[in-house]
Structure formats: C-alpha cells, structure tokens
Amino acid sequence: MKQIILWSLLILPLASLFFLKMDIIRKYMPVALFMIVIHTLAYQAAYYYGWWNEADSSLFGWDKVVPVPWVYGAYFVIVIWIFHFTFRKFWRYLIVNILLDGLFMYLVYPVWQRMGIVSSESTLPTIAIVAMMVGFALIIYMYQLWQEKVFKPQREAH
C-alpha cells in the first residue's frame, strides 16, 4: 500500500498537468523548479541537523534524504496549480498556502505517520514546519514576481 501511495504522489500530480495549457506550465515552470531547489536544500539541512528524517518515504532506495515523490512530484505540481489560480492575488495566495500547509501537517501527515508512509521523528514542532513552508511560499512568490519583471518583453523604442 505504501508503495502505491508513493508512486501515486509522483505520477498523479504530473498527470494532472495535462489539464493545463502549455503556456501556463511554461509560465510557472521556473518557480516550480526553484521550489524544488529550496525544498531539496531544506531536506538536506533537516537531515544534517536532525530536524526530521524521511527515509521511510523513499521510493527508489537512493532518495533517503530528499523524497522524490514529494519534492519532484506532488510539491512541484502543486506550485504550478496554486500559482495558476492565485498569482497576482497575494492575499488569496497566502491564505491558500497557509490552509494547505496547515491541513497537510496537522491532518494528512499524522495519518501518513500511522500508516508508516512518512517518519514520525521530528525535533521541530509542527508549527515551525508550517511556518517554514509558508516562508518558502513567500520566497517563491517574490521569485515569480522577479521572473516576470526580468523576462517581460521590452518594447522597442521608436
């Protein structure tokens, strides 16, 4: 069952991208990739400092530090969908992120802990992890604003 859930977390979100126009995917792909970098660094720090251990979420055996299904599947695609529906509506974006991060950490994660899908070891309080996730959401929002400014087509001077 655990392997089915982990594979689903990798494949189903990626498959959901077929429901978006290519322009939308192209527009938000850089911020989703930036999120992958941030989460990879966060998982590396968590492993090093012993904040949490997600070796139980390994799908391939070599992904014991950074769980591929979460970071390269679900999180990656969720960023694209959230930006599609909320970008340029900052308060909506922030509220959606706070709600989703809170629901995940306080409702979904404990269920997955009991199922053995994720680790139950953490030295950080849950609220600190939610705050970290919301902080990452703010960082990637600013990154997307910067992306659009930097890559905005320049009008030719006449």
C-alpha positions in Angstrom: 0.0 0.0 0.0 2.8 2.4 0.9 4.5 2.0 -2.5 1.2 2.6 -4.3 0.7 5.8 -2.4 4.3 7.0 -3.0 4.0 6.2 -6.8 0.7 8.0 -6.8 2.3 11.1 -5.3 4.8 11.1 -8.1 2.7 10.2 -11.1 -0.8 11.6 -10.5 0.2 15.2 -9.9 2.4 15.1 -13.0 -0.5 13.6 -15.0 -2.7 16.5 -13.8 -0.6 18.9 -15.8 -2.3 17.6 -19.0 -5.3 19.6 -17.8 -3.4 22.9 -18.1 -2.4 24.8 -21.2 1.2 24.6 -22.1 1.5 28.4 -21.7 0.6 28.2 -18.1 3.0 25.3 -17.4 5.8 27.3 -19.2 5.0 30.4 -17.2 5.2 28.7 -13.8 7.8 26.1 -14.5 10.7 28.3 -13.3 9.1 28.9 -9.9 8.2 25.3 -9.5 11.9 24.3 -10.3 13.0 27.0 -7.9 10.8 25.4 -5.2 12.5 22.1 -5.9 15.9 23.7 -5.2 14.5 25.2 -1.9 12.9 22.0 -0.7 16.0 19.9 -1.6 18.2 22.3 0.4 15.6 22.2 3.3 15.6 18.4 3.3 19.4 18.4 3.2 19.5 20.7 6.2 16.9 18.7 8.1 18.9 15.5 7.5 22.1 17.2 8.7 20.7 18.9 11.7 18.3 16.0 12.6 15.1 18.1 12.3 13.3 15.2 10.6 14.1 12.0 8.7 12.0 11.0 5.7 13.9 7.8 4.8 10.6 6.0 5.1 9.3 8.0 2.1 12.0 6.5 -0.2 10.7 5.3 -3.5 13.9 4.3 -5.1 16.3 3.5 -2.3 18.7 6.3 -3.2 16.2 9.0 -2.3 16.5 8.7 1.5 17.3 12.3 2.2 15.0 14.1 -0.3 11.9 12.1 -1.0 11.3 12.1 -4.8 7.5 11.6 -4.7 7.0 14.7 -2.5 9.5 17.1 -3.9 9.7 16.2 -7.6 6.1 15.1 -7.9 3.4 16.5 -5.7 5.1 19.7 -4.4 6.4 20.5 -7.9 2.9 20.3 -9.5 1.1 21.9 -6.6 3.2 25.0 -7.0 2.1 25.3 -10.7 -1.6 24.8 -9.8 -1.5 27.2 -6.9 0.2 29.9 -9.0 -2.2 29.3 -11.8 -5.2 30.1 -9.6 -3.8 32.6 -7.2 -0.8 34.5 -8.6 -1.2 38.3 -8.6 -3.8 37.9 -5.8 -1.3 37.9 -2.9 -3.8 37.5 0.0 -5.5 34.6 -1.7 -2.2 33.0 -2.4 -1.1 33.4 1.2 -4.3 32.1 2.7 -4.4 29.1 0.3 -0.8 28.3 1.3 -1.4 28.7 5.0 -4.5 26.5 4.8 -2.9 23.8 2.6 0.3 23.7 4.7 -1.6 23.5 7.9 -4.1 20.9 6.7 -1.2 18.8 5.4 0.9 19.0 8.6 -2.0 18.7 11.1 -4.3 16.3 9.3 -2.6 14.4 6.4 0.9 14.0 7.8 -0.3 12.3 11.1 -2.4 9.8 9.2 0.6 9.0 6.9 2.8 8.7 10.1 0.4 6.0 11.4 0.5 4.3 8.0 4.3 4.3 8.0 4.5 6.4 4.8 6.4 9.2 6.5 8.6 9.4 9.5 7.3 10.2 13.0 10.7 11.5 14.0 11.0 15.3 14.2 12.8 17.6 16.5 10.9 20.6 15.3 7.4 21.5 16.4 4.7 21.1 13.7 4.0 24.9 13.8 7.7 25.5 13.0 7.5 23.3 9.9 4.3 25.0 8.8 6.0 28.4 9.3 8.9 27.2 7.2 6.6 26.0 4.4 4.8 29.4 4.4 8.1 31.2 4.4 9.1 29.1 1.3 5.8 30.1 -0.3 6.6 33.8 0.3 10.1 33.3 -1.2 8.8 31.7 -4.3 6.1 34.3 -4.7 8.7 37.0 -4.7 10.8 34.9 -7.2 7.9 34.7 -9.6 7.3 38.5 -9.4 11.0 38.9 -10.2 10.9 36.4 -13.0 8.0 38.2 -14.7 9.8 41.6 -14.4 13.1 40.3 -15.7 11.7 38.4 -18.6 9.0 40.9 -19.6 9.3 41.6 -23.3 10.8 45.1 -23.8 9.0 47.4 -26.2 11.2 48.7 -29.0 12.0 52.4 -28.8 10.8 54.4 -31.8 
